[in-house]
Amino acid sequence: MQIRLKGMNMKDKITKKDPPERRSESRETSNKFHSVEMKLSNLPIYLFKLKDISSTGACFLVKERSAILQHLEVGLRLNMRYHSEDEMKPSEIFRSEIKYINKSDKKPYKGHFLVGIKILEKINSDDQPEDN
């Protein structure tokens, strides 16, 4: 499996030590969104539970053998559908950017990649194309 990371190869990106904390915002569980839906051309729709949420970003877990990893890269911008904890609220679409893809060697996320996303802007659902 090959994962494309702009400007670096996988050996440079994945280390056994945790990288230093560089996020400017505190992370906490939010009740606003609990999952994100991603659709890439020629792939099924993927739904991921959000972790480590801030007001402008979050991360989600991807199994290390998942086919979608071959299509993700740092800097990739996608229209993603965010689902609220409150099932009565409609989902919202935001232009989002992949900020990092890190392999986790620690429990409970061992065997997964952590994919960090940043929310860039809200997209009007009428403007949403079928594929990103």
Protein Blocks (a to p, Z undefined) as FASTA:
>chain_A
ZZddehiafklmpcfbdcddfbfbdcdddfkbmbdcdddehiacdddddehiafkbccdd
ddfkbfklmmgcehiacddddddfblmbccdddddddfbdcddfbdfkgoiacdddddfb
dcdfklpcfbZZ
